[in-house]
């Protein structure tokens, strides 16, 4: 049978534990206000792109699209995955290929700066690139390579969850038809 001293100790321990929990919960809003309002972002972008050194096919008005997936790793610092495609069909040929397209997946770090009514950013990353098309003999021709990319971003927030994202990027890839690519994108981003 428990003595009254043991029961008092148990009640004090429960009371102390409850007080610590309440104190901890009261501090949570202050801690979360000091952090970012979201952790993850998904962006859906469309735009124009092309190659600076393709002959023929040096057009910059080829349609492109991109999916951005990013995660905040520290204050104003993100790691991002970009998956996209440029349809290099504006000119008849892209180098020696007909109906060419460049598909890519990149991963890199981004640092954001808070401006008066928007956020600007710069990023640098590594990527995997695949150029495909049809050669002069009518056969499918695929080239793959790793590359690097860099870019600038600007996001205008619409509310706490949505924003308009603009992005300019340059890509260097060791492919046979062209090595330097540029893309301008714009679209919506969702934060959660």
Secondary structure, 3 states (H helix, E strand, C coil): CCCHHHHHHHHHHHHHHHHHHHHHHHHHHHHHHHCCCCCEEEEEEEEEEEECCCCCCCCCCEEEEEEEEEEEEECCEEEEEEEEEEEECCCCCECCEEEEEEEEEEEEEEEEEECCCCEEEEEEEEEEEEEEEECCCCCEEEEEEEEEEEEEEEEEECCCCEEEEEEEEEEEECCCCCCEEEEEEEEEEEEC
